[in-house]
Amino acid sequence: MTTNRRSGPHRPATIPDVAREAGVSRSTASRALADYGSVSPEARERVRAAAQKLGYRPNQLARSMITGRTHTLGAVVADIQNPFFAGVTRGITDAARAAGYQVLLANTDEDPAAERAAVKTLRDRHVDGLIVSPASTTDTAHLTAAHTGGCPVVLLDRRVPRLDLDSVTVDNHGAAQDAVRRLLAVGHRRIALVSLVGNDAADDPVDPGSTGLARMAGYRAALREAGIDDTGTYLRTGAFHGQDPALLARDLLDSPAPPTAVFATDSLVALGVLSAARELSLRVPEDLSVITFDDTDWARAVRPRISVVAQPVQELGAQAVRALIARVEGGTHPPEHTTLPTEFIERESVARARNRA
């Protein structure tokens, strides 16, 4: 018994195999499968039927050499464990798939060196464009190189004003300022901010364009607006992955004059705040009011439910994909910064201030 050499189990079907099966030339089969050039509808149908019968799978590398595109996008996110970036990634992959693109994903843990390596790897794989949540707004030469080298880049969640690149964010400063104003409106004056990204030095920020510092600036602005000039007493920050937010929060909550409210800059920090409050037998909201960025599932499931600044996480990812594909497909318009709205969702974790020794 002989094995069919054209489409046997030991060798995948090729374009010549499909051409023979369909009774057309190799060039006609190639054009029909790659969907370019002139092919009659009848020949195109025969080629596709033959490809399906033989189990033909296109050689994406060969196709990209013809078309100049791979129909893949690279996504470089800061922390896939964070529910925010998980939601953003879902938005990216859904929107890309709907537009006929696949996504290659890299995680950086907010490490600029890891980001540089990821960008290089994705460019080596000839992605058509990159969506990047930059770990730094100063260490960005690799992003400039990608852009000038013909690989479009869209920034996600963080904006780098010095780079002429499209970006998609929310108004972090304004949303944080609004959240703190709400705490001030119910009598809180000792309001803490806990963050794992940024620097608590008012005049020497590590990265002036970062999301964490934008939220911190909104916090400070709301306090100053209320006549509270000392904006550093209840502010605690730590290095990403370098400190436990529960320890930062406990240091605050166990102090001689503890805060009566905490604004957490993301949901992982908020979990640390709640953990510290429980260890110290503090009740939310009776003893401590809490607001956090990001409307995660757990924020709705715990009791009391947590008041949040909700970001349109999946739409952020989808908007970044749309902006990138517009560039990939030849868009030459000036760089655009898209700011999507946030929504404050009031729940049961905020109460009127009570003095606490």
Residue frames as qw, qx, qy, qz and C-alpha x, y, z in Angstrom:
[[0.000, 0.889, 0.457, 0.000, 0.00, 0.00, 0.00],
 [0.446, 0.251, 0.005, 0.859, 1.43, 3.37, -1.02],
 [0.147, -0.668, -0.411, 0.602, 0.98, 6.70, 0.69],
 [0.335, 0.856, 0.303, 0.251, -0.35, 9.68, -1.26],
 [0.592, -0.056, -0.097, 0.798, 2.79, 11.82, -1.46],
 [0.046, 0.534, 0.197, 0.821, 0.84, 14.96, -2.10],
 [0.438, -0.542, 0.075, -0.713, -1.35, 14.99, 0.98],
 [0.744, -0.146, -0.643, 0.107, -0.32, 11.98, 3.09],
 [0.607, -0.761, -0.230, 0.003, -0.07, 12.03, 6.84],
 [0.733, -0.306, -0.006, 0.607, 3.68, 12.72, 6.85],
 [0.297, 0.000, 0.199, 0.934, 3.62, 15.98, 4.91],
 [0.232, 0.616, 0.432, -0.616, 1.17, 18.90, 5.05],
 [0.534, 0.654, 0.484, 0.228, -0.59, 19.92, 1.85],
 [0.314, -0.346, 0.180, 0.865, 1.12, 22.62, -0.21],
 [0.382, 0.595, 0.000, -0.707, -0.05, 25.13, -2.80],
 [0.264, 0.314, -0.770, -0.488, 0.98, 22.78, -5.67],
 [0.057, 0.192, 0.971, -0.129, -1.15, 20.04, -4.07],
 [0.292, 0.576, 0.478, -0.595, -4.14, 22.40, -3.92],
 [0.300, 0.540, -0.362, -0.699, -3.53, 23.54, -7.51],
 [0.140, 0.114, -0.935, -0.306, -3.52, 19.94, -8.81],
 [0.116, 0.364, 0.874, -0.301, -6.66, 19.10, -6.85],
 [0.277, 0.668, 0.308, -0.619, -8.47, 22.20, -8.14],
 [0.639, 0.453, 0.506, 0.362, -7.19, 21.84, -11.73],
 [0.151, 0.988, 0.022, 0.035, -5.62, 25.31, -11.84],
 [0.591, 0.530, -0.346, 0.501, -2.11, 26.70, -12.12],
 [0.583, -0.300, -0.472, 0.589, 0.05, 27.25, -9.05],
 [0.123, 0.087, -0.061, 0.987, -0.07, 31.02, -9.50],
 [0.451, -0.418, -0.385, -0.688, -3.88, 30.97, -9.66],
 [0.703, -0.443, -0.548, 0.092, -4.05, 28.84, -6.51],
 [0.469, -0.132, -0.331, 0.808, -1.61, 31.16, -4.76],
 [0.096, -0.232, -0.089, -0.964, -3.62, 34.26, -5.67],
 [0.587, -0.448, -0.479, -0.474, -6.89, 32.65, -4.60],
 [0.704, -0.388, -0.518, 0.292, -5.53, 31.49, -1.25],
 [0.391, -0.174, -0.231, 0.874, -3.81, 34.80, -0.48],
 [0.114, 0.825, 0.532, -0.153, -6.84, 36.77, -1.73],
 [0.064, -0.706, 0.205, 0.675, -4.92, 39.08, -4.05],
 [0.055, -0.248, 0.711, 0.656, -4.73, 39.63, -7.79],
 [0.623, 0.204, -0.209, -0.725, -7.18, 38.54, -10.47],
 [0.079, -0.011, 0.997, -0.013, -8.94, 35.19, -10.01],
 [0.452, -0.243, -0.503, -0.696, -12.32, 34.22, -11.44],
 [0.608, -0.327, 0.352, -0.632, -15.04, 33.48, -8.87],
 [0.963, 0.053, -0.147, -0.221, -15.37, 29.91, -10.20],
 [0.677, 0.365, -0.522, 0.368, -11.63, 29.22, -9.91],
 [0.116, -0.487, 0.519, -0.693, -11.49, 30.80, -6.47],
 [0.802, -0.236, 0.183, -0.518, -14.28, 28.51, -5.27],
 [0.938, 0.178, -0.298, 0.021, -12.56, 25.40, -6.68],
 [0.416, 0.466, -0.563, 0.541, -9.29, 26.36, -4.98],
 [0.366, -0.427, 0.458, -0.689, -10.94, 26.95, -1.61],
 [0.928, -0.094, 0.014, -0.360, -12.82, 23.66, -1.82],
 [0.825, 0.304, -0.420, 0.223, -9.59, 21.85, -2.66],
 [0.132, 0.515, -0.556, 0.639, -7.76, 23.53, 0.22],
 [0.640, -0.342, 0.333, -0.602, -10.46, 22.46, 2.64],
 [0.969, 0.076, -0.158, -0.172, -10.47, 18.89, 1.32],
 [0.744, 0.335, -0.428, 0.388, -6.68, 18.56, 1.64],
 [0.631, -0.694, -0.225, 0.264, -6.49, 20.35, 5.01],
 [0.541, 0.453, -0.042, 0.707, -4.22, 23.02, 3.55],
 [0.394, -0.819, -0.216, 0.356, -2.84, 25.54, 6.07],
 [0.418, 0.869, -0.047, 0.262, -1.33, 28.74, 4.65],
 [0.703, -0.077, -0.177, 0.684, 2.33, 29.54, 5.23],
 [0.115, -0.951, -0.251, 0.140, 1.99, 32.87, 6.99],
 [0.436, -0.586, 0.297, 0.615, 5.67, 33.72, 6.56],
 [0.379, 0.154, 0.642, 0.649, 5.50, 33.20, 2.81],
 [0.079, 0.804, 0.554, 0.201, 2.27, 35.19, 2.62],
 [0.273, -0.880, -0.088, 0.378, 3.82, 38.06, 4.56],
 [0.443, -0.297, 0.449, 0.716, 6.71, 38.19, 2.09],
 [0.224, 0.452, 0.655, 0.563, 4.14, 38.75, -0.66],
 [0.142, -0.839, -0.460, -0.253, 1.80, 41.17, 1.11],
 [0.235, 0.478, -0.319, 0.784, 4.26, 42.84, 3.51],
 [0.491, -0.432, 0.278, -0.704, 1.92, 42.10, 6.43],
 [0.207, 0.084, -0.961, 0.164, 1.50, 39.24, 8.89],
 [0.559, -0.482, -0.352, -0.576, -1.91, 40.20, 10.31],
 [0.677, -0.404, -0.511, 0.341, -0.49, 39.92, 13.80],
 [0.105, -0.851, 0.105, -0.504, -0.26, 42.65, 16.42],
 [0.543, 0.031, -0.633, 0.550, 2.03, 42.77, 19.43],
 [0.443, -0.788, -0.143, -0.402, 0.65, 43.75, 22.83],
 [0.506, 0.163, -0.571, 0.625, 3.07, 44.61, 25.63],
 [0.491, -0.738, -0.240, -0.395, 1.28, 45.03, 28.98],
 [0.021, -0.675, 0.520, -0.523, 2.62, 45.96, 32.39],
 [0.215, -0.200, 0.846, -0.445, 1.10, 43.34, 34.69],
 [0.489, -0.107, -0.695, -0.517, -1.17, 40.61, 33.36],
 [0.310, -0.272, -0.842, 0.348, -1.98, 39.56, 36.95],
 [0.118, 0.245, 0.299, -0.915, -3.66, 42.91, 37.55],
 [0.386, 0.534, 0.743, -0.115, -7.39, 42.64, 36.69],
 [0.246, 0.803, -0.018, -0.543, -7.15, 45.96, 34.84],
 [0.100, 0.544, -0.686, -0.473, -4.62, 44.61, 32.35],
 [0.300, 0.133, 0.943, 0.051, -6.47, 41.31, 32.09],
 [0.384, 0.698, 0.514, -0.317, -9.57, 43.21, 31.00],
 [0.185, 0.778, -0.298, -0.521, -7.59, 45.42, 28.63],
 [0.134, -0.309, 0.876, 0.345, -6.01, 42.35, 27.04],
 [0.388, 0.409, 0.823, -0.075, -9.45, 40.84, 26.48],
 [0.335, 0.822, 0.180, -0.423, -10.49, 44.03, 24.73],
 [0.034, 0.648, -0.595, -0.474, -7.36, 43.92, 22.55],
 [0.225, -0.089, 0.943, 0.230, -7.76, 40.28, 21.50],
 [0.403, 0.564, 0.688, -0.213, -11.51, 40.55, 20.82],
 [0.307, 0.841, 0.001, -0.445, -11.13, 43.67, 18.67],
 [0.037, -0.554, 0.716, 0.424, -8.12, 42.29, 16.82],
 [0.343, 0.117, 0.927, 0.102, -9.86, 39.00, 16.04],
 [0.412, 0.703, 0.494, -0.304, -12.91, 40.83, 14.74],
 [0.270, 0.851, -0.225, -0.391, -10.63, 42.78, 12.37],
 [0.910, 0.392, -0.132, 0.034, -8.85, 39.64, 11.14],
 [0.254, 0.687, -0.577, 0.363, -5.69, 39.98, 13.26],
 [0.838, -0.323, -0.405, 0.171, -4.07, 37.74, 15.85],
 [0.213, -0.897, 0.244, -0.300, -2.26, 39.02, 18.94],
 [0.742, 0.087, -0.497, 0.441, 1.11, 38.09, 20.43],
 [0.452, -0.852, -0.077, -0.253, 1.22, 39.07, 24.11],
 [0.591, 0.206, -0.496, 0.601, 4.15, 40.00, 26.36],
 [0.522, -0.818, -0.238, -0.053, 4.16, 40.93, 30.06],
 [0.437, 0.618, -0.325, 0.567, 6.82, 43.25, 31.53],
 [0.622, -0.547, -0.445, 0.341, 6.12, 43.50, 35.28],
 [0.064, -0.997, -0.048, 0.022, 6.76, 47.24, 34.86],
 [0.651, -0.451, 0.352, 0.499, 10.40, 46.51, 34.00],
 [0.363, 0.812, -0.197, -0.412, 11.80, 48.74, 31.18],
 [0.085, -0.474, 0.832, 0.276, 14.45, 46.14, 30.33],
 [0.423, 0.225, 0.877, -0.049, 11.79, 43.44, 29.94],
 [0.464, 0.751, 0.283, -0.376, 9.79, 45.84, 27.78],
 [0.177, 0.729, -0.507, -0.423, 12.76, 46.51, 25.49],
 [0.212, -0.202, 0.942, 0.162, 13.33, 42.76, 25.10],
 [0.468, 0.456, 0.724, -0.220, 9.64, 42.15, 24.36],
 [0.404, 0.801, -0.006, -0.443, 9.51, 44.89, 21.72],
 [0.049, 0.576, -0.733, -0.358, 12.61, 43.44, 20.03],
 [0.324, 0.029, 0.945, 0.019, 11.17, 39.93, 20.02],
 [0.473, 0.623, 0.543, -0.306, 7.85, 41.06, 18.60],
 [0.321, 0.794, -0.261, -0.445, 9.54, 43.13, 15.90],
 [0.110, -0.393, 0.876, 0.259, 11.71, 40.11, 15.03],
 [0.360, 0.292, 0.884, -0.053, 8.46, 38.21, 14.52],
 [0.037, 0.123, 0.501, 0.856, 7.35, 40.92, 12.08],
 [0.078, 0.641, 0.687, -0.334, 4.18, 42.01, 13.85],
 [0.257, 0.661, 0.416, 0.568, 2.33, 44.66, 11.88],
 [0.102, -0.704, 0.095, -0.696, 2.20, 47.02, 14.87],
 [0.428, -0.075, -0.724, 0.536, 2.58, 47.31, 18.63],
 [0.441, -0.761, -0.180, -0.440, 0.31, 48.28, 21.51],
 [0.560, 0.111, -0.558, 0.602, 2.48, 49.13, 24.51],
 [0.481, -0.847, -0.183, -0.133, 1.69, 50.08, 28.08],
 [0.495, 0.598, -0.417, 0.473, 5.06, 51.72, 28.75],
 [0.731, -0.422, -0.407, 0.349, 6.90, 50.87, 31.94],
 [0.385, -0.462, -0.062, 0.797, 8.63, 54.23, 31.77],
 [0.361, 0.888, 0.284, -0.005, 7.86, 57.56, 30.15],
 [0.076, -0.886, 0.383, 0.251, 11.56, 58.43, 29.94],
 [0.354, -0.332, 0.827, 0.284, 13.17, 55.16, 28.78],
 [0.668, 0.526, 0.403, -0.338, 11.47, 55.07, 25.40],
 [0.065, 0.596, -0.584, -0.547, 14.17, 54.96, 22.71],
 [0.240, 0.023, 0.949, 0.201, 13.04, 51.47, 21.68],
 [0.362, 0.652, 0.617, -0.251, 9.53, 52.77, 21.00],
 [0.210, 0.809, -0.179, -0.519, 10.87, 55.61, 18.88],
 [0.107, -0.396, 0.818, 0.403, 13.04, 53.11, 16.98],
 [0.354, 0.315, 0.880, 0.015, 10.05, 50.85, 16.30],
 [0.327, 0.791, 0.354, -0.376, 7.96, 53.76, 15.07],
 [0.167, 0.783, -0.373, -0.468, 10.63, 55.22, 12.82],
 [0.190, -0.282, 0.898, 0.279, 11.47, 51.71, 11.59],
 [0.427, 0.016, -0.591, -0.684, 8.02, 51.29, 10.11],
 [0.351, -0.321, -0.875, 0.096, 6.29, 49.43, 12.96],
 [0.280, -0.609, -0.121, -0.732, 3.39, 51.60, 14.18],
 [0.330, -0.126, -0.754, 0.554, 3.08, 51.98, 17.97],
 [0.396, -0.652, -0.253, -0.595, 0.05, 52.92, 20.05],
 [0.124, 0.213, -0.700, 0.670, 0.52, 53.71, 23.74],
 [0.570, -0.478, -0.578, -0.336, -2.04, 52.29, 26.15],
 [0.630, -0.652, -0.396, 0.146, -2.90, 53.52, 29.67],
 [0.466, -0.624, 0.035, 0.626, 0.15, 55.82, 29.79],
 [0.473, 0.862, 0.125, 0.130, 0.94, 58.81, 27.62],
 [0.636, -0.291, 0.134, 0.702, 4.43, 59.99, 26.68],
 [0.236, 0.901, 0.179, -0.317, 4.03, 63.62, 25.59],
 [0.139, -0.683, 0.510, 0.505, 7.51, 63.73, 23.98],
 [0.321, -0.015, 0.873, 0.367, 6.66, 60.90, 21.56],
 [0.454, 0.264, -0.219, -0.822, 4.60, 61.57, 18.45],
 [0.141, -0.060, -0.980, -0.125, 2.53, 58.42, 18.91],
 [0.569, -0.413, -0.364, -0.611, -1.16, 57.68, 19.23],
 [0.103, 0.088, -0.825, 0.549, -2.25, 56.96, 22.79],
 [0.556, -0.465, -0.492, -0.482, -5.38, 55.81, 24.62],
 [0.235, 0.016, -0.707, 0.667, -5.91, 56.60, 28.31],
 [0.275, -0.788, -0.544, -0.085, -8.43, 57.86, 30.83],
 [0.006, 0.773, -0.172, 0.610, -8.21, 61.15, 32.72],
 [0.683, -0.195, -0.602, 0.364, -6.36, 59.75, 35.72],
 [0.178, 0.083, -0.327, 0.924, -5.76, 63.14, 37.33],
 [0.414, -0.237, -0.114, -0.871, -9.37, 64.23, 37.02],
 [0.752, -0.271, -0.545, -0.251, -10.81, 60.90, 38.16],
 [0.578, -0.144, -0.588, 0.548, -8.59, 60.79, 41.25],
 [0.002, 0.125, -0.207, 0.970, -9.38, 64.39, 42.10],
 [0.580, -0.289, -0.302, -0.700, -13.11, 63.67, 41.85],
 [0.740, -0.247, -0.623, 0.054, -12.82, 60.58, 44.09],
 [0.414, -0.101, -0.496, 0.756, -10.99, 62.51, 46.83],
 [0.223, -0.222, -0.022, -0.949, -13.47, 65.38, 46.57],
 [0.680, -0.346, -0.489, -0.424, -16.22, 62.88, 47.37],
 [0.657, -0.256, -0.576, 0.414, -14.41, 61.86, 50.54],
 [0.172, 0.041, -0.241, 0.954, -13.92, 65.50, 51.50],
 [0.378, -0.326, -0.304, -0.811, -17.62, 66.16, 50.89],
 [0.751, -0.460, -0.428, -0.204, -18.61, 63.74, 53.68],
 [0.494, -0.846, 0.116, -0.165, -16.27, 65.29, 56.20],
 [0.910, -0.142, 0.034, 0.387, -13.00, 63.41, 55.77],
 [0.064, 0.960, -0.273, -0.011, -9.82, 65.46, 56.25],
 [0.370, -0.546, 0.743, 0.112, -7.31, 62.72, 57.05],
 [0.875, 0.422, 0.076, -0.224, -7.40, 61.03, 53.65],
 [0.502, -0.471, 0.644, 0.333, -4.64, 58.63, 52.66],
 [0.732, 0.559, -0.269, -0.283, -3.41, 57.57, 49.25],
 [0.653, -0.361, 0.652, 0.136, -1.71, 54.18, 48.84],
 [0.708, 0.649, -0.173, -0.218, 0.02, 53.29, 45.57],
 [0.837, -0.241, 0.379, 0.312, 2.64, 50.86, 44.31],
 [0.604, 0.425, 0.292, 0.607, 3.67, 53.00, 41.34],
 [0.053, 0.912, 0.089, 0.398, 5.23, 56.39, 41.78],
 [0.504, 0.097, -0.414, 0.752, 7.19, 58.44, 44.24],
 [0.294, -0.800, -0.510, 0.119, 5.91, 60.31, 47.27],
 [0.372, -0.352, -0.001, 0.859, 8.35, 63.19, 46.80],
 [0.314, 0.805, 0.393, -0.316, 6.30, 66.16, 45.69],
 [0.207, 0.889, -0.221, -0.342, 9.05, 67.91, 43.75],
 [0.019, -0.546, 0.798, 0.253, 11.13, 64.97, 42.50],
 [0.884, 0.163, 0.241, -0.366, 8.87, 62.52, 40.69],
 [0.575, -0.217, 0.720, 0.321, 10.46, 59.41, 39.25],
 [0.230, 0.218, 0.763, 0.563, 8.36, 59.51, 36.12],
 [0.179, 0.264, 0.237, -0.918, 6.23, 62.63, 35.71],
 [0.496, 0.116, -0.418, -0.752, 4.00, 61.12, 33.02],
 [0.166, -0.024, -0.985, 0.043, 3.07, 57.88, 34.79],
 [0.481, -0.497, -0.569, -0.445, -0.47, 56.79, 35.58],
 [0.594, -0.465, -0.544, 0.367, 0.35, 56.46, 39.28],
 [0.298, -0.204, -0.160, 0.919, 1.74, 59.97, 39.52],
 [0.194, -0.319, -0.389, -0.842, -1.21, 61.42, 37.60],
 [0.572, -0.564, -0.569, -0.177, -3.55, 59.91, 40.20],
 [0.552, -0.376, -0.377, 0.642, -1.30, 61.14, 42.97],
 [0.131, 0.069, 0.083, 0.986, -1.37, 64.65, 41.50],
 [0.385, -0.480, -0.490, -0.617, -5.19, 64.52, 41.41],
 [0.631, -0.512, -0.536, 0.229, -5.19, 63.48, 45.08],
 [0.418, -0.235, -0.200, 0.854, -2.91, 66.37, 46.03],
 [0.042, -0.266, -0.296, -0.917, -4.96, 68.85, 43.98],
 [0.490, -0.581, -0.549, -0.349, -8.21, 67.88, 45.74],
 [0.597, -0.497, -0.425, 0.465, -6.60, 68.28, 49.18],
 [0.293, -0.090, -0.009, 0.952, -5.11, 71.68, 48.35],
 [0.199, -0.425, -0.472, -0.746, -8.45, 72.76, 46.91],
 [0.588, -0.633, -0.487, -0.131, -9.97, 71.97, 50.33],
 [0.201, -0.882, 0.240, -0.353, -7.31, 74.01, 52.14],
 [0.883, -0.396, 0.215, 0.130, -5.14, 71.04, 53.18],
 [0.296, 0.860, -0.410, -0.069, -1.62, 72.14, 52.29],
 [0.285, -0.474, 0.833, -0.025, 0.19, 69.18, 53.82],
 [0.842, 0.268, -0.156, -0.440, -0.47, 66.57, 51.15],
 [0.508, 0.445, -0.734, 0.066, 2.30, 64.15, 52.08],
 [0.376, -0.384, 0.672, -0.510, 1.45, 63.00, 55.62],
 [0.749, 0.083, 0.561, -0.342, -1.01, 60.31, 54.53],
 [0.706, 0.595, -0.283, -0.261, 0.63, 59.39, 51.24],
 [0.615, -0.407, 0.668, 0.097, 2.36, 56.02, 50.94],
 [0.738, 0.562, -0.271, -0.256, 3.98, 54.58, 47.81],
 [0.680, -0.389, 0.605, 0.146, 6.12, 51.57, 47.07],
 [0.104, 0.438, -0.726, -0.520, 8.02, 50.02, 44.19],
 [0.816, 0.156, -0.233, -0.505, 6.02, 47.79, 41.85],
 [0.918, 0.002, -0.396, 0.004, 6.18, 44.18, 43.14],
 [0.418, 0.404, -0.561, 0.590, 8.67, 45.46, 45.72],
 [0.129, -0.122, 0.613, -0.770, 6.40, 46.04, 48.68],
 [0.117, -0.440, -0.890, -0.009, 3.25, 44.54, 50.11],
 [0.158, -0.512, -0.196, -0.821, 0.44, 47.13, 49.94],
 [0.666, -0.603, -0.427, -0.102, -0.96, 45.67, 53.16],
 [0.648, -0.288, -0.260, 0.655, 2.24, 46.68, 54.95],
 [0.157, 0.258, 0.101, 0.948, 2.08, 50.20, 53.52],
 [0.430, -0.569, -0.366, -0.597, -1.55, 50.49, 54.61],
 [0.719, -0.499, -0.446, 0.189, -0.92, 49.03, 58.07],
 [0.473, -0.034, -0.189, 0.860, 1.80, 51.62, 58.69],
 [0.134, -0.354, -0.165, -0.911, -0.79, 54.30, 58.03],
 [0.606, -0.491, -0.430, -0.455, -3.75, 52.77, 59.82],
 [0.762, -0.419, -0.405, 0.283, -1.78, 51.96, 62.96],
 [0.355, 0.344, -0.180, 0.850, -0.30, 55.46, 63.32],
 [0.123, -0.291, -0.582, 0.750, -1.12, 57.80, 66.24],
 [0.374, 0.496, 0.179, -0.763, -3.41, 59.94, 64.08],
 [0.406, 0.100, 0.837, 0.352, -4.63, 57.44, 61.46],
 [0.214, 0.004, -0.426, -0.879, -6.54, 58.35, 58.31],
 [0.527, 0.238, 0.582, -0.573, -10.30, 58.05, 58.28],
 [0.777, 0.558, 0.156, -0.245, -10.38, 57.31, 54.54],
 [0.464, -0.362, 0.645, 0.488, -8.11, 55.68, 51.97],
 [0.662, 0.653, -0.089, -0.357, -7.96, 56.18, 48.22],
 [0.690, -0.222, 0.624, 0.292, -6.25, 53.15, 46.61],
 [0.220, 0.603, -0.398, -0.655, -4.79, 53.69, 43.15],
 [0.526, 0.177, -0.707, -0.438, -5.68, 50.20, 41.90],
 [0.844, -0.289, -0.184, -0.413, -7.61, 47.11, 42.95],
 [0.798, 0.037, -0.505, 0.327, -4.56, 45.12, 44.13],
 [0.148, 0.291, -0.429, 0.842, -3.63, 47.98, 46.46],
 [0.573, -0.357, -0.004, -0.737, -7.23, 48.10, 47.69],
 [0.886, -0.178, -0.424, -0.064, -7.05, 44.42, 48.66],
 [0.551, 0.128, -0.506, 0.651, -3.97, 45.24, 50.73],
 [0.185, -0.348, 0.214, -0.894, -5.80, 48.11, 52.43],
 [0.775, -0.311, -0.177, -0.521, -8.76, 45.89, 53.32],
 [0.828, -0.034, -0.508, 0.234, -6.41, 43.19, 54.61],
 [0.306, 0.215, -0.457, 0.807, -4.63, 45.69, 56.87],
 [0.436, -0.360, 0.065, -0.822, -7.93, 47.07, 58.13],
 [0.869, -0.246, -0.347, -0.253, -9.12, 43.57, 59.04],
 [0.682, 0.067, -0.535, 0.494, -5.87, 42.82, 60.89],
 [0.109, 0.151, -0.379, 0.906, -6.41, 45.97, 62.96],
 [0.026, -0.513, -0.824, 0.239, -10.12, 45.18, 63.53],
 [0.133, 0.324, -0.011, -0.936, -11.21, 48.30, 61.66],
 [0.452, 0.518, 0.719, -0.105, -14.68, 48.25, 60.15],
 [0.034, -0.062, 0.454, 0.888, -15.43, 49.53, 56.64],
 [0.316, 0.621, 0.001, 0.717, -16.99, 52.07, 56.39],
 [0.507, -0.815, -0.277, -0.032, -17.68, 52.77, 60.08],
 [0.600, -0.653, 0.138, 0.441, -14.01, 53.21, 60.97],
 [0.283, -0.401, 0.531, 0.690, -12.48, 53.59, 57.53],
 [0.647, 0.654, 0.169, -0.355, -13.91, 54.68, 54.20],
 [0.499, -0.251, 0.671, 0.488, -12.33, 53.15, 51.09],
 [0.632, 0.703, 0.043, -0.323, -12.38, 54.06, 47.39],
 [0.575, -0.288, 0.616, 0.455, -10.33, 52.36, 44.69],
 [0.386, 0.495, -0.469, -0.621, -9.64, 52.62, 40.99],
 [0.321, 0.166, -0.872, -0.330, -11.09, 49.74, 38.90],
 [0.740, -0.102, 0.202, -0.633, -14.39, 47.94, 39.25],
 [0.206, 0.265, -0.940, -0.068, -13.28, 44.34, 39.75],
 [0.631, -0.295, -0.644, -0.317, -15.57, 41.39, 40.44],
 [0.509, -0.260, -0.669, 0.475, -14.45, 41.19, 44.06],
 [0.009, 0.042, -0.202, 0.978, -15.29, 44.87, 44.66],
 [0.564, -0.191, -0.267, -0.758, -18.93, 44.00, 43.99],
 [0.733, -0.164, -0.654, -0.086, -18.83, 40.71, 45.88],
 [0.370, -0.038, -0.644, 0.669, -17.38, 41.75, 49.25],
 [0.337, -0.797, -0.422, -0.269, -19.53, 43.29, 51.99],
 [0.371, 0.755, 0.253, -0.478, -19.65, 46.18, 52.16],
 [0.706, 0.520, 0.309, 0.367, -19.32, 46.58, 48.42],
 [0.475, -0.393, 0.081, 0.783, -16.50, 48.95, 47.44],
 [0.313, 0.900, 0.129, -0.274, -17.01, 52.36, 45.83],
 [0.693, -0.068, 0.445, 0.563, -14.84, 52.58, 42.73],
 [0.255, 0.685, -0.280, -0.622, -13.59, 54.68, 39.85],
 [0.800, 0.226, 0.554, 0.053, -14.58, 52.36, 36.99],
 [0.013, 0.543, -0.531, -0.650, -12.48, 52.41, 33.85],
 [0.836, 0.406, 0.032, -0.367, -13.79, 51.14, 30.48],
 [0.490, -0.514, 0.662, 0.242, -11.08, 48.50, 30.47],
 [0.656, 0.239, 0.669, 0.256, -12.12, 46.44, 27.45],
 [0.402, 0.883, 0.238, 0.042, -12.92, 49.55, 25.43],
 [0.200, -0.852, 0.401, 0.270, -9.44, 50.93, 26.19],
 [0.531, -0.218, 0.748, 0.332, -7.97, 47.82, 24.56],
 [0.542, 0.563, 0.605, 0.150, -10.40, 47.88, 21.65],
 [0.187, 0.971, 0.036, -0.143, -9.77, 51.58, 20.97],
 [0.318, -0.677, 0.565, 0.349, -6.01, 50.96, 20.95],
 [0.573, 0.114, 0.755, 0.297, -6.50, 48.19, 18.37],
 [0.429, 0.801, 0.415, 0.036, -8.62, 50.44, 16.16],
 [0.012, -0.946, 0.219, 0.239, -6.02, 53.20, 16.32],
 [0.439, -0.459, 0.691, 0.345, -3.21, 50.76, 15.51],
 [0.586, 0.341, 0.698, 0.230, -4.97, 49.11, 12.57],
 [0.308, 0.928, 0.174, -0.113, -5.68, 52.55, 11.12],
 [0.130, -0.815, 0.487, 0.286, -1.91, 53.13, 11.13],
 [0.556, -0.144, 0.781, 0.244, -1.09, 49.65, 9.82],
 [0.523, 0.555, 0.627, 0.159, -3.46, 50.20, 6.92],
 [0.465, 0.385, 0.269, 0.751, -1.77, 53.43, 5.90],
 [0.179, -0.925, -0.334, -0.007, -3.20, 56.19, 8.09],
 [0.542, 0.263, -0.096, 0.792, -1.05, 59.35, 7.90],
 [0.257, -0.858, -0.217, -0.388, -3.06, 61.66, 10.17],
 [0.046, 0.626, -0.518, 0.582, -1.31, 63.46, 13.05],
 [0.318, -0.055, -0.879, 0.350, -0.91, 61.50, 16.31],
 [0.494, -0.525, -0.253, -0.645, -4.13, 61.38, 18.31],
 [0.057, 0.098, -0.811, 0.573, -4.60, 61.13, 22.06],
 [0.540, -0.401, -0.540, -0.506, -7.90, 59.49, 22.98],
 [0.084, -0.170, 0.684, -0.704, -9.20, 60.01, 26.53],
 [0.451, -0.364, -0.747, -0.324, -12.04, 57.69, 27.50],
 [0.413, -0.581, 0.141, -0.688, -14.38, 58.61, 30.36],
 [0.219, 0.008, -0.900, 0.378, -14.37, 56.97, 33.78],
 [0.532, -0.534, -0.369, -0.544, -17.43, 56.45, 35.97],
 [0.081, -0.293, 0.711, -0.634, -17.63, 56.80, 39.74],
 [0.627, -0.311, -0.642, -0.313, -19.77, 54.00, 41.18],
 [0.271, -0.463, 0.476, -0.697, -20.97, 54.75, 44.69],
 [0.680, -0.197, -0.701, -0.082, -21.48, 51.75, 46.96],
 [0.650, -0.708, -0.232, -0.149, -21.34, 51.11, 50.70],
 [0.789, -0.091, -0.239, 0.559, -17.65, 51.58, 51.52],
 [0.206, 0.308, -0.115, 0.922, -17.85, 55.34, 52.16],
 [0.354, -0.740, -0.568, 0.060, -19.48, 56.92, 55.23],
 [0.070, -0.933, 0.056, -0.350, -19.35, 60.28, 56.96],
 [0.447, 0.427, -0.582, 0.528, -16.11, 60.89, 58.82],
 [0.709, -0.681, -0.153, -0.100, -15.85, 59.95, 62.49],
 [0.008, -0.796, 0.551, -0.249, -12.91, 60.95, 64.65],
 [0.968, -0.109, -0.218, 0.059, -10.76, 57.93, 65.48],
 [0.423, -0.831, 0.356, 0.064, -7.98, 58.05, 68.06]]
